[in-house]
């Protein structure tokens, strides 16, 4: 049946009459074209003619009009190459990132910009960042700019980026709210945590020194040494340019005892003891100026004398009986009687904790108020304001004696006569013996 297929086309339909007619007309046109060419050749021998090309496939014999050609078979390299213009080496159009960039450049740039924005916001606001770890001591200089603060924190490892820190400070509106001073921060803090820490006043770096009421210079010196102050407290409290005891009636005073006001003071780390002494003396001058000394002056007593009385009250009495002890001292001074206050003997002997021995009670010292009438040479400690007020304004009584009340704490029993005192003293001794020689008060319970 091959002779019946037009042009030897195996895909032509032998039963299609229209196709056969088109093929015959094409062959007739081709034959007439060859004859015209032969005549134009001037009778020359006609060159051998190349075999006629196979007839083109009728358009309407395979596809319907308007339909596109079928896609080449990807499995056949020759046919696959024909899909790329017949050149197998030519890359397929639109393959890879560059192809996507050529087709949709704005979409690609928008995606890149969005990714960068997300990264930037995460780096700036650090939603998963904590408050840091460890401890970093940082000192922010006065007048430091935000950029200088950011650089310092970056160098210390407190934050990741000085630039992002500055931006966060600006966004938070705190460029003028950062404090100078010493801060205890942490490694790898978030920008927000670092800004919050620097937006609060830094904790003061101070050394606290406390001198309790009724402490003498030797006792206070031990506490001051424990507080880490440099220098000798005993040496610094002999004389000072900040206070002259003679102005208060203490002409010839051996030291500043009595003028070193007891309180709690704050000093810079490494401050010398002289700074503490200066604060104590300044505090004393401020406090003493508010005490009315009228009654004491009416009894021919100076401020120095009042301080001496107050120092004995501080060691002898509890808070509720200061004025009563002051009245006993005033009354005995008026009568010319020795004060008989053992606290002055403890000051003379340095025995502040153990029972006084017989030899100590008889010690030859102007501070032995058992053997010397009148006031001792000066204060035996630095009294507080309450004791000074009591010494300046004693209670109006006729008491001449007192003794510790057994079974109580910081409480005394007062008496007018020698006989009453001996009775109270006997009760005290009996209670002391029952306590095994210890004080019969209840302060240690």
Residue pairs with C-beta under 8 A, 6 or more apart in sequence:
1 14
2 8
4 14
5 12
5 14
6 12
6 19
6 20
6 23
6 55
7 23
7 54
7 55
8 54
8 55
9 54
9 55
9 57
11 57
11 61
11 62
12 19
12 57
12 58
12 61
13 19
13 61
16 61
19 58
19 61
22 58
23 55
26 55
30 52
34 49
38 46
59 65
63 69
71 83
72 79
72 80
72 82
72 83
73 79
73 80
74 80
74 83
77 88
80 88
81 87
81 88
84 90
84 92
93 99
94 100
94 102
94 103
100 108
101 108
123 160
123 161
123 164
124 164
124 167
124 168
124 191
125 168
125 191
125 192
126 190
126 191
126 192
129 188
129 189
129 190
129 193
130 188
130 190
130 193
131 186
131 189
131 190
131 193
132 158
132 185
132 186
132 187
132 188
132 189
132 190
132 193
133 186
133 187
133 188
134 186
134 187
135 184
135 185
135 186
136 156
136 157
136 158
136 184
136 185
136 186
136 187
137 182
137 183
137 184
137 185
138 152
138 153
138 156
138 158
138 182
138 183
138 184
138 185
139 181
139 182
139 183
140 149
140 152
140 178
140 179
140 180
140 181
140 182
140 183
140 198
141 148
141 180
142 180
143 180
144 152
144 180
146 166
146 169
146 170
146 175
146 178
147 162
147 166
149 165
149 178
149 198
150 159
150 162
150 163
150 165
150 166
150 169
151 162
153 159
153 162
153 165
153 185
153 194
154 160
154 161
154 162
154 165
156 185
157 187
157 188
158 185
158 186
158 187
158 188
158 189
158 194
159 165
159 188
159 189
159 191
159 194
160 188
164 191
165 191
165 194
165 195
168 191
168 192
168 195
169 175
169 178
169 195
172 192
172 195
174 195
174 199
177 199
178 195
178 198
178 199
179 198
179 199
179 200
179 201
179 202
181 201
181 202
182 202
182 203
182 205
183 197
183 198
183 202
184 203
185 194
185 197
189 197
204 266
205 268
205 269
206 266
206 267
206 268
206 269
207 227
207 228
207 229
207 266
207 267
207 268
207 269
207 270
207 271
208 227
208 264
208 265
208 266
208 267
209 223
209 224
209 227
209 229
209 264
209 265
209 266
209 267
209 276
210 223
210 227
210 263
210 264
210 265
211 220
211 223
211 224
211 260
211 262
211 263
211 265
211 280
211 382
212 223
212 262
213 262
213 314
213 382
213 383
213 384
213 387
214 262
214 311
214 314
214 315
214 381
214 382
214 383
214 384
214 387
215 223
215 262
215 381
215 382
216 257
216 347
216 380
216 381
216 382
217 233
217 234
217 237
217 255
217 256
217 257
217 260
217 382
218 234
218 350
219 352
219 381
220 233
220 260
220 382
221 232
221 233
221 234
224 233
224 273
224 276
225 233
228 269
229 267
229 271
229 272
229 273
229 275
229 276
230 270
230 271
230 272
230 273
231 272
231 273
231 274
232 273
233 273
233 276
233 277
236 273
236 274
236 277
237 255
237 256
237 257
237 260
237 277
238 254
238 255
238 256
239 255
239 256
240 256
240 277
240 278
240 281
242 277
242 278
242 281
242 282
243 256
243 259
243 281
243 284
243 285
245 251
245 253
245 256
245 259
245 304
246 252
246 253
248 259
248 288
248 302
248 303
248 304
248 307
249 302
249 303
249 304
249 305
250 258
250 259
250 302
250 304
250 307
250 378
253 304
253 378
254 377
254 378
255 378
256 277
256 281
257 311
257 378
257 379
257 380
257 381
257 382
258 304
258 307
258 308
258 310
258 311
258 378
258 379
258 381
258 382
258 383
259 280
259 281
259 284
259 307
259 379
259 382
260 277
260 280
260 281
260 284
260 382
261 280
261 281
261 283
261 284
261 287
261 382
261 384
262 280
262 382
262 383
262 384
263 280
263 283
265 276
265 279
265 280
265 283
267 275
267 276
267 279
268 275
280 382
287 385
287 388
288 303
288 388
291 306
291 385
291 388
291 389
291 392
292 392
292 393
293 303
293 306
293 392
295 392
295 393
295 394
296 302
296 303
296 305
296 306
296 391
296 392
299 330
299 333
301 309
304 378
304 379
305 375
306 388
306 391
306 392
307 378
307 379
307 383
307 388
307 391
308 375
308 376
308 378
308 379
308 380
309 326
309 329
309 330
309 375
309 391
310 379
310 383
310 387
310 388
310 390
310 391
311 379
311 380
311 381
311 382
311 383
311 387
312 325
312 329
312 339
312 341
312 343
312 344
312 380
313 322
313 325
313 326
313 329
313 383
313 387
313 390
313 391
314 381
314 383
314 384
314 387
315 343
315 346
315 380
315 381
316 325
316 341
316 343
316 412
317 324
317 325
317 410
317 412
318 409
318 410
318 411
318 412
319 386
319 410
320 411
321 410
321 411
321 412
322 386
322 387
322 390
323 390
323 393
323 394
323 395
324 395
324 397
324 399
324 402
324 412
324 414
325 390
325 402
325 412
326 390
326 391
326 393
326 394
326 395
327 394
327 395
327 396
327 397
327 399
328 397
328 399
328 400
328 401
328 402
328 414
329 339
329 341
329 391
329 394
330 394
331 397
331 398
331 399
331 400
332 338
332 339
332 340
332 400
333 339
333 374
333 375
335 400
336 373
337 373
337 400
338 369
338 370
338 371
338 372
338 373
339 369
339 373
339 374
339 375
340 369
340 370
341 369
342 356
342 361
342 370
343 380
344 367
344 368
344 369
344 376
344 380
345 356
345 360
345 361
345 363
345 365
345 367
345 368
345 369
345 370
346 352
346 356
347 367
347 376
347 380
347 381
348 363
348 365
348 367
348 368
349 356
349 360
349 363
349 365
351 360
355 437
361 368
361 370
362 368
362 370
362 371
364 371
366 372
366 376
366 377
367 376
367 377
367 380
369 376
383 391
397 414
398 416
399 414
399 415
399 416
400 415
400 416
400 417
400 421
401 414
401 415
401 416
401 417
401 418
401 420
401 421
401 424
402 412
402 413
402 414
402 415
403 412
403 413
403 415
403 421
403 424
403 425
403 428
404 411
404 412
404 413
404 428
404 439
404 440
404 441
405 411
405 412
405 413
405 428
405 441
406 427
406 428
406 431
406 432
406 440
406 441
407 431
407 440
407 441
407 442
408 441
408 442
409 441
409 442
409 443
410 441
410 443
411 441
413 424
415 421
415 423
415 424
428 440
431 440
432 438
432 439
432 440
434 440
